[in-house]
Amino acid sequence: MVYRNPVYHQIVFASLIIITTLRITYILQLSDASTRIPAKAKKTIIHFFSTGTVLFLLGFLMWNLDNVFCHTLTMWKVTLGGRLLFLLEGVFSFV
């Protein structure tokens, strides 16, 4: 938690997501418990997990874009300054 290298945190976070994906897939398809889970519940779990996966991927993409372009975007904001800085904060909050 003290190590500030963003690549380390990205690798750890991605590893947790991959492990969780494998575990959920195992439970829903291969384990003995999969036969006891109703089809409707499986569908709901898959829907929620799929939504979470897409949100994770978008967040991971934004995180990487921020790491790559942070300095450039910050320089643009400083150069424009003032009221435009406030407007750009909303635009660049997704990058």
N, C-alpha and C positions, 0 to 999 in steps of 0.2 A: 504494500500500500504506500510505502514511502518512495519506492523507485518510480521516478517521474517519466520514464521513457514511454511514449504513447504506443509504440509497437509492442512492447511487453504486455500492456493492458489489452490491446486489441487481440493478441494471440490468446491470452487467458480467457477473455470474454468469448471469443469465437469457439474455443475449446469447450467451454461450459455449454454453449448452445448446441454444439455437435453432439456432445455426450447426452444432453437432455433429449435431443431428437432421436438418437439411437435407442435410448431407454423407452421412450414413448412408443416408438415403432415396435420394439420387442414386446412390450406389454400388450399392445393392441392387436398384434398379428401372430406372435409366436408362442407366447406364454400360455400356461394353463388358465390363467385368469381371463384370457381373451374370449373363451367360450362362455364365461359367466357375465360378460359385459353385453347388455342389450345393443342391438344394431343402432337404435336411435341415439343411445348414449355415445357409441363409437363415432357416429356421424357428427355429433355435437363436439366431441373432443377433437376430432380431426379438423373441424371448421375453426374452432378457437385456436388450435395449434398452428394451423395454416396462416391465419390472420397474424398471429404473433410472429411467425417466421418472416412474413413479408415486412412487417413493421421493423423487425430486427435488421433485415437486409437493408432497408431504406436508412435506418439509423446508422448502420455500419458504413454505408456509402457516404452519408453526410459527415460522419466522423472522419473518414479518410480524406474527403474533400477539404474539410476544415484544416486538417493537418498539413495538407499540401499547399492550400491557397491562403492560409490564415494571414501570413505576413502581407501578401499582396492586397487582400481585401482590407486589412487594417490600414495600410498606406493610402488606399483610395478614400477611406473614410476620413482619415486625418487631413488629406489634401482638400477634400470638399468641405469638411467642417460644418459648424453651425447647424442650421435647420435641416440642411440636406443630410447631415450625419444621422439625425433622428429618422428620416425617411428611409435611408439605406439600411438602418439597423433591422427593420422589418423585412426588407428584401433579402438581406444576406444572412438572416437568422436561419435560413434553410440550407446554407452552404457551409 
